[in-house]
Amino acid sequence: MNRLTIVLVLLACVGCVEEAAVAPFPEQVIPAQITATDRDLQPGESTTITVTLMNTLEEEVQLAFPTSCQALVFIRNSAGRVMTPASGAYVCAAVPSLLTIQAGATATFTTEWGGGVEFGPAGTSTRVPPGSYFASAEMRADNYHAIAFPITIVVH
């Protein structure tokens, strides 16, 4: 083949190449945030973990959940293993639930954690070993998912 033929074939091939459709990562219009009242737990101390969802839209939103659970808090060790809840999963009633958040408003969920393998005040479940833990939260609605990025809680 001569050079002109090669150039024409290459140009024709360039027109045949399709770009892969990459779905853009959606911005969280209902961002989730997690906070704790105490991030340094001594024996016998508890912290209140709060998950806040904020509707940044100019209209109310209705979030439909497949179960009674809405905001799920997880405590992971430094290796990423879920320590709380102890089973690594929630047991939720198979009853759908609905959460409505007005435009610009927030919804909050709180849970107490005393450094145990289950949520609750200090002393109500076996304590996790001393160390740094990461508390995060997930919201798994049928029509929307959000994640609250982890915060560190040190257990002594």
C-alpha positions in Angstrom: 0.0 0.0 0.0 1.2 3.5 -0.6 1.3 6.2 2.0 -1.8 8.0 0.7 -3.9 4.8 1.1 -2.6 4.2 4.6 -3.4 7.8 5.6 -7.0 7.5 4.1 -7.5 4.2 6.0 -6.3 5.7 9.3 -8.5 8.8 8.8 -11.5 6.6 8.1 -10.8 4.5 11.2 -10.6 7.6 13.4 -14.2 8.4 12.4 -15.3 4.9 13.4 -14.0 5.1 17.0 -16.7 5.7 19.5 -16.0 7.2 22.9 -17.2 5.1 25.8 -20.2 6.6 27.5 -19.1 7.4 31.1 -22.0 8.4 33.3 -21.0 11.4 35.4 -20.9 10.9 39.2 -24.0 12.6 40.5 -23.6 15.4 42.9 -25.3 14.7 46.2 -28.3 16.9 46.3 -29.2 15.5 49.7 -25.7 15.3 51.3 -25.2 13.3 54.4 -22.9 14.4 57.3 -22.0 12.5 60.4 -20.9 14.1 63.7 -20.2 12.8 67.2 -20.4 14.6 70.6 -17.3 12.9 71.9 -14.6 11.5 69.6 -12.3 10.2 72.4 -14.1 7.6 74.4 -12.7 6.6 77.8 -14.1 3.5 79.5 -17.7 4.2 80.7 -18.2 7.1 78.3 -20.7 7.3 75.4 -21.0 9.5 72.4 -24.1 10.6 70.5 -23.7 10.1 66.8 -25.8 12.3 64.6 -26.5 11.9 60.9 -27.8 14.9 59.1 -29.4 14.9 55.7 -29.8 18.3 54.0 -32.2 19.0 51.1 -30.3 21.4 48.9 -33.1 21.5 46.3 -35.7 24.3 46.0 -38.5 21.8 46.4 -39.4 19.1 49.0 -38.2 15.6 48.5 -39.8 12.3 49.4 -37.4 9.4 50.0 -39.0 6.0 49.9 -37.1 3.3 51.9 -37.8 -0.4 51.4 -37.6 -1.1 55.2 -38.0 0.7 58.5 -34.3 1.6 58.5 -33.4 5.0 57.0 -30.0 6.2 58.1 -27.5 3.3 58.8 -24.5 4.0 61.0 -21.5 1.7 60.8 -18.4 1.6 63.0 -15.3 0.1 61.3 -11.9 -0.7 62.6 -8.7 0.5 60.9 -8.7 -2.6 58.6 -12.2 -1.6 57.4 -14.1 -4.4 59.2 -17.5 -3.4 60.5 -17.4 -3.8 64.3 -20.8 -2.2 65.1 -23.4 -3.5 64.5 -21.6 -6.8 65.5 -23.2 -8.7 62.6 -22.0 -6.1 60.1 -25.6 -5.6 59.0 -28.9 -4.1 60.3 -32.0 -6.1 61.0 -34.8 -3.9 59.7 -38.5 -4.5 59.7 -39.7 -5.3 56.2 -42.1 -2.3 56.4 -41.5 0.4 53.8 -41.0 3.9 55.2 -41.1 7.4 53.8 -39.1 10.5 54.7 -40.1 14.0 53.5 -37.5 16.8 53.7 -38.7 20.3 52.9 -36.7 22.5 50.6 -33.6 23.8 52.4 -34.4 21.8 55.5 -32.6 19.0 57.3 -33.5 15.6 58.8 -31.4 14.2 61.6 -31.0 10.8 63.1 -29.2 10.1 66.4 -27.8 7.0 68.0 -25.8 6.5 71.2 -22.6 4.5 71.1 -20.6 3.5 74.1 -17.7 1.9 72.3 -19.5 -1.5 72.2 -20.2 -4.0 69.4 -23.8 -2.9 69.5 -25.2 0.7 69.6 -26.3 1.8 73.1 -24.8 3.4 76.2 -21.4 2.3 77.6 -21.7 -1.1 79.3 -24.7 -2.4 77.3 -22.6 -4.6 75.0 -19.1 -6.1 74.7 -16.6 -3.3 74.2 -14.5 -3.1 71.1 -10.7 -3.3 71.6 -8.9 0.0 72.2 -8.0 1.8 69.0 -9.2 4.2 66.3 -12.5 3.5 64.7 -14.3 5.1 61.8 -18.0 6.0 62.0 -19.8 6.5 58.7 -23.4 6.5 57.6 -25.4 5.4 54.6 -28.9 6.3 53.5 -30.3 3.7 51.1 -33.6 5.0 49.7 -35.2 3.4 46.7 -34.8 6.6 44.8 -31.6 8.0 46.3 -28.4 6.9 48.0 -26.1 9.0 50.2 -23.0 8.4 52.2 -21.7 10.4 55.1 -17.9 10.2 54.9 -16.2 8.7 58.0 -15.1 10.5 61.2 -12.6 9.0 63.6 -13.5 8.0 67.1 -10.8 6.8 69.4 -11.7 4.1 72.0 -9.5 3.8 75.1 
